[in-house]
């Protein structure tokens, strides 16, 4: 099933990729979207207490949505790009997120200081 902007992502798998820095997040997201039939949820950010010790002081989470196989392909491509740039903090795929998890996927701190 082709995904488009009118799809409701409920029922689709989600791939979560946390990387160092916003530029790395955009590069990873672009590679992932080109590799698999996925859409993006809004990015999220985190500035941990030890930010000054990190390669880049901002962690950004890229969220891919789609069928499990497409999310797996997107994640593989995104991880490869992220590793070649500032690096990966962690990555996970949730095949069928619960309703409560779905609510949390829409939260983003990017519009907050």
Secondary structure by P-SEA (a helix, b strand, c coil): cccccccccccbbbbbbbbccaaaaaaaaaaaaaaccccccbbbbbbccccccccccbbbbbbbbccaaaaaaaaaaaaaaaaaccccccccccccccaaaaaaaaccccccc
